[in-house]
Amino acid sequence: MAEVTLHGVSKVFGRGRSSVTAVEGVDLDVSDGEFVVLLGPSGCGKTTTLRMIAGLETPTGGSISIGGRVVNDVPPKDRDVALVFQSFALYPHMTVAGNLGFGLKMRRTPKAEIADRVAETAAMLEIEDLLDRRPDELSGGQQQRVALGRAIIRRPAVYLFDEPLANLDTPLRVQMRRNIRRMHRELGMTAVYVTHDQQEAMSLADRVAVMRSGRIEQYDRPQTLYEAPANRFVAGFVGSPPMSLIAVDLTRDGNGGSMRCGDERWALSETVCDRLPPDVAGPLVMGLRPEQVRLSSQRDGADRATVAVTIDVIERFGDRCDVHGRLSGGESLIATMAASQFEHLEEGARVWASFDMTDVALFETDKSGRSVMSARVGVGSRVS
C-alpha cells in the first residue's frame, strides 16, 4: 500500500468568464493503510478530487503524490490505483469469475495465479457460489460485491471509491458498509472514499474531510467532527439529526458573563468562560446536539439552562423519538430521547427544554461561522 498526498490542488473547468472552480487549494494527506472519506453535499468537489487522484482529471494547480511519487502527469493505468464506481460497470457477457479475473488477464498474469486469486477474492466476499453466473442473473448487492472484488483482486497501492453504495437499498448499504470495513482491516488498504452520506462517513472512516464549495472545511477523526466542529457548516452537516443552531447574545462582566436567548438569560459558569477567548462577546450562534437536550413538562432546576419550546413534529423510531420544536424566536430545536419518555406528549404542546451549558458549541455569526469555543478536555482542539 502507499500514502497519498495532495498539496494545493485546484481544478478549474472552462476558461474566462465561463470558468468554474470545482476544487480550490485542497491539502490532504492519507497515511499508508488509512481509510479517508471525502464528505460533502452535491457539487462540493469531492468526486472531482477523487478523479484527480485516479488520473481521470488533470489538476489545474498543485501536486498529487502516491507513494512519494508525483503523479500529475502519470496516466491512470500507471498509478497503481483501483476505482470502484457508483455504477457496477460489469462486463455483461462475462461470468462473475471472468469479471473478477479480467484485469489480471490483461496484465498477463499466469492462469493458475488468476484462478487462485479469483477463488480467494470470492471467498472474502462470500460469492463463491456465483462464479458461473452473469451480471444479469445477480441482485444489486451481489453485483456491487463483484465490482468490489474486481478492485480487490488487483491488490493496488490505493483503492478509490466513488459513492459505491448509492444505488443499494438501506439494508444492503448497511451490510456492504460492514463488508468494506472488514476488508479494510484484513487487507490493510489505503483508501479514499467519496460519499454525501454522513452515516457512511462516520462508520467507515479513520478520518473524514468535510468539503464545501471546493474546499476542505475540516479534516479530522469522525468523533472530533461530531463533538468539536470547526464551524457552523460542519456542525450542521455532520450528525443525524443535525445540530440545532440558535441565535444568542453573550455578555461579559467581572463575574464571568451571561448568555441571552429570547426572554431567557443564563449565567456562564467558570468552566464555560475558561473555554472562551476573553474578547468574545455579542451576537453568536449556539449549537446543541439533539441528545444533549432534555424535554420536560415542568421547568428544570437552576443547574441547567432552560427555554420554552413548542413541539412541531414527533418522529418515532421504535427505541427513540426525535422531537422537533421551535423557540419563541422561531429557531428550531431538536431533542432525541427514549421513545417511552414522550408517550404523554403531543404535537403542538408547550414544554421546557433544558441542557448543560458545558455541552454547547458557539460559533461566529459571520459567513465563516467559525467556532469560538475550545473543545472539552479529551475531545481535541477545534480547527479555525
Disulfide bonds with the S-S distance in Angstrom:
none
